Amino acid sequence: MLGTGYYLGSRTDVVVALPLWLHPETIRTVLGRADLLAIGLRFSLPTLCILLCHELGHYLACRHYRLPATLPYFLPAPIGVGTFGAFIRIRAPLRSKRELFDVGVAGPIAGFVALLPFLAWGIARSTPVPIERLPDFEGSSALLFLPGQSLLQALLTRVFHGPLPAGWILDLHPFALAGWIGLFATMLNLIPLGQLDGGHLLYAVAGRRQRQVAAVLWLVLAGAGFYWNGWFFWCAVTLVMGLRHPPVLDEATPLGPQRRRLALVALLIFVVSFLPVPIEVVPIAF
């Protein structure tokens, strides 16, 4: 239900007054119209599939190392797209940097592989449209939730639609918006700080030097907050987690060349998924 309102709020060809939180009006409207319910499912089901694949990557890596771990749990949310994501609980310490690396990298790679077909299919079926951005909210006839643009989205847009003229955007297909949610989740998890997946990978690669590198990266993230205020929130989250990664039992065993190459793959995924401004609320004229 929330997915319907979120998706329609990203379209230029629809004016929607559905609240983006679990309001009785949202429930009545979506359940009372089969077309709106179908739109919501075409966005929400791929989104849940992508998030599930990410966590299953972690889970299967844990099973490989015989680490006790729960199956993925979804976190429902009464706002936004209806979920805060998913997680698993690992009920044992990770013994070596190799274990830490393999468990940490499995999730982002699995989620990225899962989102690619949805994103490519969705962008191919999205519609290029011109928009007129207004300088302020007062003269607007509508507010557009404009998803941010990553390098991967820009590349796929160019492949399927060619270079868009200035002032044009894509009215996203539901699959494309689900892929964007997957990119957003992948990017956040690969931030190389704290207990995020990227923090695990940085520690596994850099060892004790992670402490110095993390401090610099945190300052970079704080600087990004002047372009999008949401980065300040993630600065606070990573501070609460702790910038210093706790040590594993075996710090001496090196990762080896194959895992270091896989670390470069994870870095590439982070770069092509990165959204400098993940989302904007843009006043437009119809």
C-alpha positions as CSV (number, residue, x, y, z in Angstrom):
1,M,0.0,0.0,0.0
2,L,2.8,2.4,0.9
3,G,4.7,1.3,-2.2
4,T,1.8,2.5,-4.4
5,G,1.9,6.1,-2.9
6,Y,5.7,6.2,-3.1
7,Y,5.8,5.1,-6.7
8,L,3.0,7.4,-7.9
9,G,4.8,10.3,-6.1
10,S,7.7,9.7,-8.4
11,R,5.7,10.1,-11.6
12,T,5.2,13.3,-13.5
13,D,2.0,12.1,-15.2
14,V,0.0,11.5,-11.9
15,V,-1.2,13.8,-9.2
16,V,-1.6,11.8,-6.0
17,A,-2.7,12.9,-2.6
18,L,-2.0,9.5,-0.9
19,P,-0.2,10.0,2.4
20,L,3.3,8.4,2.5
21,W,2.6,6.8,5.9
22,L,0.2,4.1,7.0
23,H,-2.9,6.3,7.0
24,P,-6.4,4.7,6.9
25,E,-7.0,6.7,3.7
26,T,-4.1,5.1,2.0
27,I,-5.3,1.6,3.0
28,R,-8.9,2.3,1.8
29,T,-7.8,3.9,-1.5
30,V,-5.3,1.2,-2.5
31,L,-7.4,-1.8,-1.4
32,G,-10.4,-0.3,-3.1
33,R,-8.8,-0.1,-6.5
34,A,-7.3,-3.1,-8.2
35,D,-5.1,-1.0,-10.5
36,L,-3.4,0.8,-7.6
37,L,-2.9,-2.4,-5.8
38,A,-1.3,-3.9,-8.9
39,I,1.1,-0.9,-9.2
40,G,2.1,-1.3,-5.6
41,L,2.8,-5.0,-5.9
42,R,4.9,-4.5,-9.1
43,F,7.1,-2.2,-7.1
44,S,7.0,-3.7,-3.7
45,L,7.5,-7.4,-4.6
46,P,10.8,-6.8,-6.6
47,T,12.0,-4.5,-3.8
48,L,11.5,-7.2,-1.2
49,C,13.1,-9.8,-3.5
50,I,16.2,-7.6,-3.8
51,L,16.5,-7.0,-0.1
52,L,15.9,-10.7,0.6
53,C,18.7,-11.7,-1.8
54,H,21.1,-9.4,0.0
55,E,20.4,-11.0,3.3
56,L,20.4,-14.5,1.9
57,G,23.9,-13.8,0.6
58,H,25.1,-13.1,4.2
59,Y,23.1,-16.1,5.5
60,L,24.5,-18.6,3.0
61,A,28.1,-17.4,3.7
62,C,27.4,-18.0,7.4
63,R,26.2,-21.5,6.6
64,H,29.3,-22.1,4.6
65,Y,31.4,-21.3,7.7
66,R,29.0,-23.1,10.1
67,L,28.2,-19.9,11.8
68,P,24.9,-19.9,13.7
69,A,22.7,-17.3,12.0
70,T,19.0,-16.6,11.8
71,L,17.0,-16.5,8.6
72,P,16.4,-12.9,7.2
73,Y,13.9,-10.7,9.1
74,F,12.2,-7.8,7.4
75,L,11.7,-4.6,9.4
76,P,8.2,-3.2,8.6
77,A,7.9,0.6,8.5
78,P,4.7,2.8,8.7
79,I,6.3,5.4,6.4
80,G,8.1,5.5,3.0
81,V,8.2,2.3,1.1
82,G,6.9,0.2,4.0
83,T,10.1,-1.3,5.2
84,F,13.4,-0.3,6.8
85,G,15.1,-3.2,5.1
86,A,16.1,-6.7,6.4
87,F,18.7,-8.2,8.6
88,I,20.1,-11.5,10.0
89,R,21.6,-12.1,13.4
90,I,24.9,-13.9,13.6
91,R,25.1,-15.7,16.9
92,A,28.8,-16.3,17.1
93,P,32.0,-14.2,16.7
94,L,33.7,-14.3,13.3
95,R,37.0,-15.9,13.7
96,S,39.2,-14.5,10.9
97,K,39.4,-11.7,8.4
98,R,38.6,-14.2,5.7
99,E,35.4,-15.2,7.4
100,L,34.6,-11.5,8.0
101,F,35.3,-10.6,4.4
102,D,33.3,-13.5,2.9
103,V,30.2,-12.9,5.1
104,G,30.4,-9.1,4.5
105,V,30.9,-9.2,0.8
106,A,28.3,-11.9,0.0
107,G,25.3,-9.7,0.8
108,P,26.1,-6.6,-1.4
109,I,27.1,-8.8,-4.3
110,A,24.0,-11.0,-4.1
111,G,21.7,-7.9,-3.8
112,F,23.5,-6.2,-6.7
113,V,23.1,-9.3,-8.9
114,A,19.4,-9.5,-8.0
115,L,18.7,-5.8,-8.7
116,L,20.4,-5.6,-12.1
117,P,17.7,-7.3,-14.2
118,F,14.9,-5.3,-12.5
119,L,16.8,-2.1,-13.0
120,A,17.7,-2.8,-16.6
121,W,14.2,-4.0,-17.5
122,G,12.6,-1.1,-15.7
123,I,14.7,1.6,-17.2
124,A,14.2,0.1,-20.7
125,R,10.4,0.5,-20.1
126,S,10.6,3.9,-18.5
127,T,9.4,7.0,-20.3
128,P,11.6,10.1,-21.0
129,V,9.6,13.2,-20.1
130,P,10.4,16.9,-19.8
131,I,9.8,18.6,-16.4
132,E,9.6,22.2,-15.4
133,R,11.3,22.7,-12.1
134,L,10.0,25.7,-10.2
135,P,12.3,27.8,-8.1
136,D,10.3,27.4,-4.9
137,F,7.4,25.4,-3.5
138,E,4.9,28.3,-3.4
139,G,4.0,28.3,-7.1
140,S,4.0,24.5,-7.5
141,S,1.0,22.5,-8.6
142,A,2.7,19.3,-7.5
143,L,5.7,17.9,-5.7
144,L,7.8,15.2,-7.3
145,F,9.8,12.6,-5.4
146,L,12.8,12.5,-7.7
147,P,15.1,9.5,-7.1
148,G,18.8,10.3,-7.3
149,Q,21.0,9.3,-10.3
150,S,23.9,6.8,-10.0
151,L,26.5,6.0,-12.6
152,L,24.8,2.7,-13.4
153,Q,21.4,4.4,-13.9
154,A,23.0,7.0,-16.2
155,L,24.7,4.2,-18.2
156,L,21.5,2.2,-18.6
157,T,19.5,5.3,-19.5
158,R,21.9,6.1,-22.2
159,V,21.9,2.5,-23.5
160,F,18.1,2.3,-23.8
161,H,17.1,5.9,-24.4
162,G,20.2,7.8,-25.6
163,P,21.4,11.0,-24.0
164,L,18.4,12.8,-22.5
165,P,18.0,16.5,-23.3
166,A,18.5,19.0,-20.6
167,G,15.4,19.2,-18.3
168,W,14.3,15.7,-19.1
169,I,14.0,12.8,-16.7
170,L,12.6,9.3,-16.8
171,D,9.1,8.5,-15.5
172,L,10.3,5.2,-13.9
173,H,8.7,1.8,-14.4
174,P,7.9,0.1,-11.1
175,F,10.8,-2.3,-11.6
176,A,13.2,0.6,-12.2
177,L,12.2,2.2,-8.9
178,A,12.6,-1.2,-7.1
179,G,16.1,-1.4,-8.7
180,W,16.8,2.1,-7.4
181,I,15.8,1.1,-3.9
182,G,18.2,-1.8,-4.3
183,L,21.0,0.5,-5.4
184,F,20.3,2.8,-2.4
185,A,20.4,-0.2,0.0
186,T,23.6,-1.5,-1.6
187,M,25.3,1.9,-1.4
188,L,24.4,2.4,2.2
189,N,25.6,-1.0,3.2
190,L,28.9,-0.6,1.4
191,I,29.8,2.7,3.2
192,P,33.2,1.7,4.6
193,L,32.5,2.7,8.2
194,G,31.4,1.1,11.4
195,Q,29.6,-2.2,11.4
196,L,28.2,-1.7,7.9
197,D,29.2,-4.3,5.3
198,G,31.7,-1.8,3.8
199,G,33.2,-1.3,7.3
200,H,33.7,-5.1,7.6
201,L,35.4,-5.2,4.2
202,L,37.6,-2.2,5.0
203,Y,38.8,-3.9,8.2
204,A,39.3,-7.2,6.5
205,V,41.5,-5.5,3.8
206,A,43.3,-2.9,5.9
207,G,43.5,-4.5,9.4
208,R,44.4,-2.1,12.1
209,R,45.0,0.7,9.6
210,Q,41.2,0.7,9.3
211,R,41.1,3.2,12.2
212,Q,43.0,5.9,10.4
213,V,41.2,5.4,7.1
214,A,37.8,5.4,8.7
215,A,38.4,8.8,10.3
216,V,39.2,10.3,7.0
217,L,36.2,8.6,5.3
218,W,33.9,9.9,8.0
219,L,35.0,13.4,7.4
220,V,34.3,12.9,3.7
221,L,30.8,11.7,4.5
222,A,30.3,14.7,6.7
223,G,31.3,16.9,3.8
224,A,28.7,15.2,1.6
225,G,26.1,16.3,4.1
226,F,26.3,19.8,2.7
227,Y,25.0,18.4,-0.6
228,W,22.3,16.1,1.0
229,N,21.4,16.5,4.6
230,G,20.7,12.8,5.0
231,W,24.4,12.1,5.1
232,F,24.6,13.9,8.4
233,F,22.2,11.2,9.7
234,W,24.5,8.5,8.5
235,C,27.4,10.2,10.1
236,A,25.6,10.0,13.4
237,V,24.7,6.3,12.8
238,T,28.3,5.3,12.1
239,L,29.5,7.3,15.1
240,V,27.0,5.4,17.3
241,M,28.2,2.1,15.8
242,G,31.8,3.1,16.4
243,L,34.4,4.0,13.7
244,R,36.9,1.5,15.0
245,H,36.0,-2.1,13.9
246,P,36.3,-4.7,16.7
247,P,39.2,-7.1,16.1
248,V,38.7,-10.7,15.0
249,L,40.3,-13.6,16.7
250,D,42.8,-14.3,13.9
251,E,44.2,-11.1,12.5
252,A,47.4,-12.7,11.1
253,T,46.0,-14.8,8.2
254,P,46.1,-12.6,5.0
255,L,43.1,-12.4,2.7
256,G,44.9,-13.6,-0.4
257,P,44.8,-12.3,-4.0
258,Q,41.4,-13.7,-4.9
259,R,39.6,-11.9,-2.0
260,R,41.6,-8.7,-2.7
261,R,40.3,-8.8,-6.3
262,L,36.8,-9.4,-5.0
263,A,37.3,-6.3,-2.7
264,L,37.9,-4.3,-5.9
265,V,34.7,-5.7,-7.3
266,A,32.8,-4.5,-4.2
267,L,34.5,-1.1,-4.5
268,L,33.3,-0.9,-8.1
269,I,29.8,-1.8,-7.1
270,F,29.9,1.0,-4.5
271,V,31.1,3.5,-7.1
272,V,28.5,2.6,-9.7
273,S,25.7,2.5,-7.1
274,F,26.6,5.7,-5.3
275,L,23.9,8.4,-5.2
276,P,25.4,11.7,-4.2
277,V,21.8,13.1,-3.6
278,P,19.7,10.0,-3.1
279,I,16.3,11.7,-3.4
280,E,15.0,15.2,-3.9
281,V,11.5,16.7,-3.4
282,V,11.1,18.9,-6.5
283,P,8.3,21.4,-7.0
284,I,7.1,21.1,-10.6
285,A,4.4,22.6,-12.8
286,F,1.8,20.5,-14.7
